[in-house]
Amino acid sequence: MWTKGSHHSKKDNKRALKKMKSFDLTKQYKLFKKDINKKILQVLSSGSYILGRNVKSFENNVCKYLNTKYTVSCNSGTDALVMSLRALNIGKDDQVITTPFTYFATSEAISLVGAQPVFADINPHTFNINPKRIEKLITNKTRAILSVNLFGQACELDKISQIAKMYDLSHIEDCAQSFGTTYKTKQTGTYGNIGCFSFFPTKNLGCFGDGGLIVAKNKKIYESLLKLRTHGGIKRNQHDMIGYNSRLDEIQAAILDIKLKYIDKLIKQRIGVAGAYYKLIKNEKIRLPYKDINGKHSFNQFTIRVKNRYKMEKHLIKHKIPYGIYYSKPIYKYKAYSAYSHTNLPMVEKVCNECLSLPIYPELELKDIRIISRVLNDYE
Ligand SMILES: *Cc1c(COP(=O)(O)O)cnc(C)c1O
């Protein structure tokens, strides 16, 4: 019996391993398939495909969800960042203080408007920009702080906003990975002057293509953003500035409006997966992600640290456990930023060498979490 049982479970494990992925977007589609398919067909026969009522409805519902006044949807998280900087009149000869431990798009947006990113070191526990490193980087060219709520965990948003106020700088939040994350009493994206979200499929709230959204506190900024997303004007024959063609389409907006109703549940499931990892992974060699007690981590990623990552990667590959390295290099080490190659921020460098992200998505099953945890516990 025992042999048979163990043989059976081994086979099960093998099957599970074969199917295991870092993320599986088809599972969520299956969950909402009926509603989404129906809504897509409605949009297709409506004749209204750009800036119609689905976009308006979604923007209004995000306002309610985040408890904020102004939202402008757009084509991507990257465009959200670019247009935010533009709306704040940030450009040539301006400096923006930001983190180099993030996705490339964060600093790319700064460079795209002609401004200069200035990189601050991070807190190795939270992976987020260290507010203590910001002040000494402020010069008379500094115009803004662009902070990132990385992996679904908020930065020390009150402190950063305070520094920005003190030096008369703008504070932009890159919330691409933090939809639904809270810090103290508020949602991320509502602390800064502007918050930028992405609806790329793997984010907390993902669509079936590209999408983004900007949260603005101030009506003037909001009005500029409305113009920027449609070639610099909102009326026919109005082009007050050089703008963009950056809109969320009706189909994606309709899909996002459906998913938004379930976002709290989806985040709860992510937190559940993380909770299981915290409970099951017991290995001194692995540092589990630190959770700031002032916020609610939404676990867009579950990122561990391990001293000898190369050895850990070999171990995971051998046991067919998928993983991701976010991020293996500080932004200032990419070829596109060769002008910054002299930069050396010790905490960023350390974390880039030690970080490793485990599979996490709302639909990840406990049996897979158990297998992954067991493999991690076997690492020596
Ligand atoms: C995904 C991401 C972006 C870019 O969003 P897109 O919608 O892909 O353009 C920007 N910043 C961070 C931190 C991201 O994770």
The ligand as an SDF file (V2000), in Angstrom:
LIG
                    3D

 15 15  0  0  0  0  0  0  0  0999 V2000
    5.2820   46.9460  -16.0140 C   0  0  0  0  0  0  0  0  0  0  0  0
    5.9670   48.1160  -15.4760 C   0  0  0  0  0  0  0  0  0  0  0  0
    6.0070   49.3440  -16.1410 C   0  0  0  0  0  0  0  0  0  0  0  0
    5.5380   49.5230  -17.5540 C   0  0  0  0  0  0  0  0  0  0  0  0
    4.2060   49.2310  -17.7650 O   0  0  0  0  0  0  0  0  0  0  0  0
    3.7210   48.8560  -19.2460 P   0  0  0  0  0  0  0  0  0  0  0  0
    2.2350   48.8520  -19.1380 O   0  0  0  0  0  0  0  0  0  0  0  0
    4.2970   47.5390  -19.5850 O   0  0  0  0  0  0  0  0  0  0  0  0
    4.2170   49.9410  -20.1470 O   0  0  0  0  0  0  0  0  0  0  0  0
    6.5970   50.4200  -15.4960 C   0  0  0  0  0  0  0  0  0  0  0  0
    7.1200   50.3000  -14.2820 N   0  0  0  0  0  0  0  0  0  0  0  0
    7.1170   49.1390  -13.6050 C   0  0  0  0  0  0  0  0  0  0  0  0
    7.7120   49.0810  -12.2360 C   0  0  0  0  0  0  0  0  0  0  0  0
    6.5590   48.0070  -14.1890 C   0  0  0  0  0  0  0  0  0  0  0  0
    6.5770   46.8430  -13.5170 O   0  0  0  0  0  0  0  0  0  0  0  0
  1  2  1  0
  2  3  1  0
  2 14  2  0
  3  4  1  0
  3 10  2  0
  4  5  1  0
  5  6  1  0
  6  7  2  0
  6  8  1  0
  6  9  1  0
 10 11  1  0
 11 12  2  0
 12 13  1  0
 12 14  1  0
 14 15  1  0
M  END
$$$$
